[in-house]
Amino acid sequence: FTKNRQADRLLLYNSAFVAEEVDTTRYNQIKGRSLTGYFRDNSLYRIIIEGNGETIYFLTDNEEVVGVNHALCSKIDIYIEDGKIREINELENPEGIIDPPEKPHKELKLEGFAWHDAIRPKKKSDIFLNK
């Protein structure tokens, strides 16, 4: 959706997935039934995931990974700054566990996760076909 010729919000239904590269082997992942993304000055700054939310999120301290949060939650509020996840709030019925990064109790990939870096657009012009 647009407002005044700028991106205003984005809606995804049935199967929403958000992923962010932490390093070459680890990825923050959040998924749920629906997603609403909010834009300010054409930049995504907030995401709300509703329904069957799941997260795998790496906790860092000065760029060092110190833990991995595995959580289930029916509503998740995510704040983005400079293209990176800044904050995740698990709002409704959260349950989860934080593991040390070297010995997680479960798989570090949510079902449906795939990181296709080779075909991922890196700049605005990458989304347009060259003829």
N, CA and C of each residue as an Amber inpcrd file, in Angstrom:
protein
   393
   0.8390000  -1.1700000   0.0000000   0.0000000   0.0000000   0.0000000
   0.8870000   1.2360000   0.0000000   0.4450000   2.2770000  -0.7310000
   1.1980000   3.5190000  -0.7780000   0.3600000   4.6700000  -0.2400000
   1.0570000   5.7130000   0.1600000   0.4200000   6.9400000   0.6070000
   1.3210000   8.0810000   0.1370000   0.7380000   9.0370000  -0.5530000
   1.5110000  10.1650000  -1.1050000   2.6870000   9.6910000  -1.9620000
   2.4280000   8.6460000  -2.7650000   3.4190000   8.0900000  -3.7020000
   4.6460000   7.4810000  -3.0220000   4.4990000   7.0960000  -1.7680000
   5.5790000   6.4240000  -1.0520000   5.0230000   5.1570000  -0.4110000
   5.8980000   4.1830000  -0.1900000   5.4820000   2.9530000   0.4700000
   4.9470000   3.2940000   1.8530000   3.7990000   2.7150000   2.1970000
   3.1840000   2.9640000   3.5050000   3.1650000   1.6880000   4.3460000
   2.6330000   0.5910000   3.7690000   2.6150000  -0.6710000   4.4820000
   2.5430000  -1.8350000   3.5010000   2.8750000  -2.9980000   4.0090000
   2.9260000  -4.2290000   3.2300000   2.1720000  -5.3020000   4.0060000
   1.3290000  -6.0540000   3.3200000   0.5840000  -7.1380000   3.9560000
   0.9140000  -8.4560000   3.2680000   1.2350000  -9.4670000   4.0470000
   1.4550000 -10.8180000   3.5390000   0.5610000 -11.7570000   4.3380000
  -0.1230000 -12.6600000   3.6410000  -1.0440000 -13.5810000   4.2940000
  -0.6190000 -15.0200000   4.0820000  -1.0660000 -15.8780000   4.9660000
  -0.9530000 -17.3290000   4.8920000   0.4140000 -17.9010000   5.2220000
   1.4850000 -17.2450000   4.8730000   2.8050000 -17.7960000   5.1550000
   3.8370000 -16.6830000   5.0520000   4.1320000 -16.0330000   6.1610000
   5.0840000 -14.9220000   6.1740000   6.4030000 -15.3840000   6.7790000
   7.5150000 -14.9020000   6.2190000   8.8380000 -15.3070000   6.6880000
   9.7740000 -14.1050000   6.5880000  10.5120000 -13.8270000   7.6600000
  11.5100000 -12.7650000   7.6920000  12.8380000 -13.4130000   8.0450000
  13.8900000 -13.0990000   7.2890000  15.2140000 -13.6490000   7.5770000
  16.2480000 -12.5400000   7.4810000  17.2690000 -12.6330000   8.3330000
  18.3600000 -11.6570000   8.3520000  19.6610000 -12.4190000   8.5720000
  20.6580000 -12.1240000   7.7560000  21.9560000 -12.7780000   7.8800000
  22.7050000 -12.2070000   9.0820000  23.1190000 -13.0790000   9.9900000
  23.9380000 -12.6850000  11.1410000  25.4000000 -12.7950000  10.7480000
  25.7720000 -13.9400000  10.1810000  27.0950000 -14.1720000   9.6030000
  26.9210000 -15.2250000   8.5110000  27.9850000 -15.7560000   7.9980000
  27.8620000 -16.6600000   6.8450000  27.1900000 -17.9940000   7.1630000
  27.0250000 -18.3360000   8.4390000  26.3980000 -19.6160000   8.7870000
  25.1610000 -19.4800000   9.6660000  24.8570000 -18.2650000  10.1310000
  23.7270000 -18.0820000  11.0500000  22.7720000 -17.0120000  10.5210000
  21.4670000 -17.2830000  10.7160000  20.4340000 -16.3860000  10.2070000
  19.3360000 -16.2200000  11.2520000  18.9830000 -14.9690000  11.5530000
  17.7970000 -14.7060000  12.3450000  16.5990000 -15.0460000  11.4750000
  15.6000000 -15.7370000  12.0430000  14.4320000 -16.1630000  11.2770000
  13.1670000 -15.9630000  12.1010000  12.1540000 -15.4270000  11.4530000
  10.8640000 -15.2150000  12.1010000   9.7930000 -15.5830000  11.0900000
   8.8230000 -16.3830000  11.5180000   7.7500000 -16.7320000  10.6010000
   6.4320000 -16.7780000  11.3410000   5.3570000 -16.6740000  10.5750000
   4.0240000 -16.7190000  11.1460000   2.9730000 -16.7400000  10.0590000
   1.7150000 -16.6690000  10.4740000   0.6120000 -16.7520000   9.5200000
   0.5180000 -15.4930000   8.6560000   0.5790000 -14.3070000   9.2780000
   0.4690000 -13.0730000   8.4940000   1.5030000 -12.0600000   8.9580000
   1.8210000 -11.1290000   8.0730000   2.8250000 -10.1070000   8.3370000
   2.2840000  -8.7700000   7.8660000   2.4720000  -7.7390000   8.6840000
   2.2030000  -6.3610000   8.2790000   3.4970000  -5.5880000   8.4770000
   3.9910000  -4.9890000   7.4080000   5.2030000  -4.1820000   7.4730000
   4.8590000  -2.7130000   7.3150000   5.5050000  -1.8630000   8.0760000
   5.2530000  -0.4230000   8.0440000   6.5030000   0.3070000   7.5730000
   6.2790000   1.3010000   6.6980000   7.3770000   2.0550000   6.1070000
   7.3520000   3.5050000   6.5750000   8.5260000   4.0790000   6.7080000
   8.7060000   5.4950000   6.9690000   9.7940000   5.9680000   6.0000000
   9.4930000   6.9910000   5.2080000  10.4420000   7.4950000   4.2000000
  10.9450000   6.3710000   3.3040000  10.0170000   5.5030000   2.8570000
  10.3060000   4.3690000   1.9730000  11.2390000   3.3230000   2.5760000
  11.4210000   3.3280000   3.8830000  12.2410000   2.3180000   4.5630000
  11.3900000   1.5560000   5.5690000  11.5440000   0.2600000   5.5690000
  10.8200000  -0.5880000   6.5130000  11.3410000  -0.3190000   7.9170000
  10.4270000  -0.0070000   8.8670000  10.8710000   0.2590000  10.2300000
  10.1730000  -0.6170000  11.2780000   9.0610000  -1.2580000  10.9060000
   8.3510000  -2.0910000  11.8690000   7.6410000  -3.2290000  11.1420000
   7.6430000  -4.4140000  11.7700000   6.9530000  -5.5860000  11.2360000
   6.1590000  -6.2160000  12.3690000   4.9180000  -6.5640000  12.0780000
   4.1010000  -7.3010000  13.0440000   3.7520000  -8.6580000  12.4280000
   4.0970000  -9.7160000  13.1500000   3.7670000 -11.0870000  12.7410000
   2.6340000 -11.5510000  13.6510000   1.5750000 -12.1020000  13.0360000
   0.4510000 -12.5960000  13.8330000   0.1220000 -14.0290000  13.4440000
  -0.1450000 -14.8430000  14.4440000  -0.5630000 -16.2220000  14.2170000
   0.5850000 -17.1890000  14.0650000   0.6990000 -18.1340000  14.9710000
   1.7010000 -19.2090000  14.8990000   3.1250000 -18.6940000  14.7190000
   3.4810000 -17.6470000  15.4210000   4.8200000 -17.0730000  15.2940000
   5.8980000 -17.9840000  15.8490000   6.9980000 -18.0650000  15.1220000
   8.1770000 -18.8160000  15.5510000   9.3950000 -17.9590000  15.2800000
  10.3760000 -18.0180000  16.1830000  11.6160000 -17.2770000  15.9530000
  12.8280000 -18.1270000  16.2800000  13.8600000 -17.8730000  15.5480000
  15.2270000 -18.2530000  15.9080000  15.9960000 -16.9460000  15.7700000
  16.4870000 -16.4450000  16.9070000  17.1340000 -15.1320000  16.9050000
  18.4290000 -15.2190000  17.6990000  19.5200000 -14.7590000  17.0880000
  20.8290000 -14.8190000  17.7180000  21.0650000 -13.5570000  18.5330000
  21.3720000 -13.7490000  19.8140000  21.6410000 -12.6400000  20.7220000
  23.1140000 -12.2880000  20.6240000  23.4160000 -11.0030000  20.4730000
  24.8020000 -10.5710000  20.2970000  25.1960000  -9.5460000  21.3520000
  26.4840000  -9.5010000  21.6150000  27.0810000  -8.5020000  22.4870000
  28.3420000  -8.0190000  21.7790000  28.3020000  -6.7940000  21.2860000
  29.4360000  -6.2420000  20.5230000  29.8530000  -7.1600000  19.3810000
  28.8800000  -7.5530000  18.5620000  29.0980000  -8.3900000  17.3760000
  29.4170000  -9.8500000  17.6940000  29.5650000 -10.2230000  18.9560000
  29.8140000 -11.6170000  19.3140000  28.4830000 -12.2830000  19.6530000
  28.2180000 -13.4490000  19.0710000  26.9890000 -14.1900000  19.3590000
  27.1410000 -14.8370000  20.7350000  26.1980000 -14.5180000  21.6390000
  26.2690000 -15.0180000  23.0140000  25.1330000 -15.9860000  23.3500000
  24.1460000 -16.1010000  22.4730000  23.0420000 -17.0080000  22.7190000
  22.1330000 -17.0880000  21.5160000  21.2500000 -18.0800000  21.5390000
  20.2590000 -18.2100000  20.4720000  18.8980000 -18.4340000  21.1280000
  17.9440000 -17.5740000  20.7650000  16.5940000 -17.6250000  21.3070000
  15.6930000 -18.3960000  20.3490000  15.0870000 -19.4660000  20.8460000
  14.0770000 -20.2330000  20.1070000  12.7590000 -19.9180000  20.7970000
  11.7850000 -19.3760000  20.0730000  10.5320000 -19.0020000  20.7290000
   9.3220000 -19.2600000  19.8490000   8.1970000 -19.4870000  20.5000000
   6.8890000 -19.5820000  19.8660000   6.0300000 -18.4930000  20.4860000
   5.2300000 -17.8310000  19.6660000   4.4310000 -16.7230000  20.1620000
   3.3330000 -16.4180000  19.1570000   2.1470000 -16.0090000  19.6200000
   1.0630000 -15.7480000  18.6800000   1.1300000 -14.3530000  18.0640000
   1.8990000 -13.4190000  18.6580000   2.0800000 -12.0950000  18.0540000
   3.4880000 -11.5990000  18.3520000   4.1750000 -11.1470000  17.3110000
   5.5530000 -10.6850000  17.4330000   5.6670000  -9.3040000  16.8000000
   6.2870000  -8.3880000  17.4980000   6.4930000  -7.0130000  17.0310000
   7.9970000  -6.8150000  16.8320000   8.3970000  -6.4260000  15.6250000
   9.8110000  -6.3080000  15.2620000  10.0980000  -4.8660000  14.8460000
  11.1800000  -4.3080000  15.3640000  11.6040000  -2.9620000  14.9690000
  12.9110000  -3.0570000  14.2030000  12.9970000  -2.2930000  13.1240000
  14.1390000  -2.3360000  12.2140000  14.7990000  -0.9580000  12.1790000
  16.1110000  -0.9580000  12.1760000  16.8740000   0.2850000  12.0890000
  18.0570000   0.0520000  11.1570000  18.2160000   0.9130000  10.1770000
  19.3050000   0.7920000   9.2000000  19.3350000  -0.5850000   8.5390000
  18.1480000  -1.1320000   8.2380000  18.0580000  -2.4070000   7.5310000
  18.3350000  -3.6290000   8.3890000  18.4990000  -3.4710000   9.6960000
  18.7940000  -4.5870000  10.5970000  17.7370000  -4.6550000  11.6960000
  17.4540000  -5.8640000  12.1520000  16.5280000  -6.0300000  13.2650000
  17.1670000  -5.4270000  14.5130000  16.4570000  -4.4870000  15.1380000
  16.9600000  -3.8210000  16.3440000  16.3340000  -4.4250000  17.5990000
  15.0620000  -4.8080000  17.4900000  14.3360000  -5.2700000  18.6730000
  13.2160000  -6.2150000  18.2570000  13.0000000  -7.2660000  19.0450000
  11.8920000  -8.1920000  18.8360000  11.1300000  -8.3000000  20.1490000
   9.8290000  -8.0660000  20.0890000   8.9650000  -8.2030000  21.2570000
   7.9670000  -9.3180000  21.0120000   7.9720000 -10.3230000  21.8670000
   7.0300000 -11.4390000  21.7900000   5.8670000 -11.0820000  22.7090000
   4.6930000 -10.7780000  22.1200000   3.6190000 -10.1290000  22.8610000
   2.5370000 -11.0420000  23.4150000   2.1690000 -12.0880000  22.7450000
   1.0450000 -12.9070000  23.1960000   1.4630000 -14.3630000  23.3710000
   1.3320000 -14.8500000  24.5860000   1.6140000 -16.2450000  24.9370000
   3.0120000 -16.7140000  24.5230000   4.0590000 -15.9610000  24.8430000
   5.3920000 -16.4140000  24.4340000   5.8820000 -17.5970000  25.2690000
   6.5820000 -18.4830000  24.6130000   7.2920000 -19.5520000  25.3100000
   8.5330000 -19.8620000  24.5020000   9.6300000 -20.0420000  25.1860000
  10.8620000 -20.2960000  24.4660000  12.0030000 -20.6200000  25.3910000
  13.1740000 -20.7080000  24.7880000  14.3790000 -21.0560000  25.5230000
  15.5560000 -20.3370000  24.8670000  16.5160000 -19.9480000  25.6820000
  17.7490000 -19.3540000  25.1680000  18.8670000 -20.3550000  25.4170000
  19.5410000 -20.7390000  24.3400000  20.6400000 -21.6990000  24.3990000
  21.9590000 -20.9900000  24.1630000  23.0710000 -21.6160000  24.6150000
  24.3780000 -21.1110000  24.1980000  24.5320000 -21.3560000  22.6940000
  25.2190000 -20.4720000  21.9800000  25.2880000 -20.6160000  20.5170000
  26.0070000 -21.8720000  20.0500000  26.9280000 -22.3870000  20.8410000
  27.6860000 -23.5650000  20.4000000  26.9700000 -24.8810000  20.6660000
  25.8660000 -24.8550000  21.4480000  25.1750000 -26.0980000  21.7610000
  23.6590000 -25.8870000  21.8250000  23.0310000 -25.5090000  20.6820000
  21.5780000 -25.3220000  20.6890000  20.8610000 -26.6590000  20.8240000
  19.6690000 -26.6190000  21.4390000  18.9150000 -27.8570000  21.6530000
  18.1220000 -28.2910000  20.4290000  17.9530000 -27.4180000  19.4240000
  17.2400000 -27.7840000  18.2060000  17.9360000 -27.2320000  16.9720000
  17.3820000 -27.6210000  15.8500000  17.8620000 -27.1640000  14.5400000
  17.8500000 -25.6340000  14.4810000  18.8230000 -25.0510000  13.7980000
  18.9250000 -23.5980000  13.6960000  18.2810000 -23.0550000  12.4270000
  17.3550000 -23.8280000  11.8510000  16.6150000 -23.3720000  10.6760000
  15.1480000 -23.7150000  10.8660000  14.3030000 -22.6940000  10.6970000
  12.8670000 -22.9350000  10.7480000  12.4200000 -23.6320000   9.4610000
  11.3490000 -24.3980000   9.5550000  10.8060000 -25.0540000   8.3690000
  10.4590000 -24.0080000   7.3160000  10.9090000 -24.2380000   6.0940000
  10.6600000 -23.3110000   4.9960000  11.7790000 -22.3120000   4.7550000
  12.8080000 -22.2980000   5.6300000  13.9060000 -21.3360000   5.4570000
  14.8270000 -21.7470000   4.3160000  15.1710000 -20.7730000   3.4870000
  16.1840000 -20.9490000   2.4390000  16.7950000 -19.5830000   2.1680000
  18.1050000 -19.4920000   2.1510000  18.7970000 -18.2350000   1.9050000
  19.3720000 -18.2960000   0.4940000  18.7390000 -17.6100000  -0.4320000
  19.1500000 -17.6370000  -1.8400000  19.9420000 -16.3670000  -2.1580000
  21.1300000 -16.2680000  -1.6230000  21.9200000 -15.0490000  -1.7650000
  22.2570000 -14.7320000  -3.2260000  22.4890000 -15.7450000  -4.0390000
  22.8940000 -15.5070000  -5.4310000  21.8030000 -14.8250000  -6.2550000
  20.5290000 -15.0370000  -5.9070000  19.4500000 -14.4300000  -6.6920000
  18.7370000 -13.2960000  -5.9360000  19.2130000 -12.9900000  -4.7370000
  18.6070000 -11.9390000  -3.9250000  18.9650000 -10.5580000  -4.4700000
  17.9810000  -9.6690000  -4.6590000  18.3150000  -8.3140000  -5.1320000
  19.1320000  -7.5670000  -4.0780000  20.1940000  -6.9190000  -4.5010000
  21.0800000  -6.1900000  -3.5860000  20.8780000  -4.6800000  -3.6770000
  20.3410000  -4.2240000  -4.8160000  20.0770000  -2.7920000  -4.9940000
  18.7840000  -2.6370000  -5.7790000  18.2440000  -1.4460000  -5.7650000
  16.9370000  -1.1930000  -6.3670000  16.8890000  -1.6050000  -7.8380000
  17.9440000  -1.3670000  -8.5840000  17.9470000  -1.6880000 -10.0140000
  17.9140000  -3.2080000 -10.2800000  18.2450000  -4.0300000  -9.2740000
  18.2260000  -5.4780000  -9.4510000  16.8250000  -6.0540000  -9.6380000
  15.7980000  -5.3040000  -9.2940000  14.4370000  -5.8420000  -9.4300000
  13.8460000  -5.5990000 -10.8030000  14.5420000  -4.8350000 -11.6350000
  14.0500000  -4.5550000 -12.9730000  14.7810000  -5.4220000 -13.9910000
  14.0430000  -5.9450000 -14.9680000  14.6500000  -6.7770000 -16.0110000
  15.3690000  -5.8990000 -17.0250000  16.5640000  -6.2990000 -17.3960000
  17.3010000  -5.5960000 -18.4520000  16.9810000  -6.2540000 -19.7740000
  16.5560000  -5.4480000 -20.7480000  16.2150000  -6.0020000 -22.0650000
  17.1970000  -5.5410000 -23.0920000
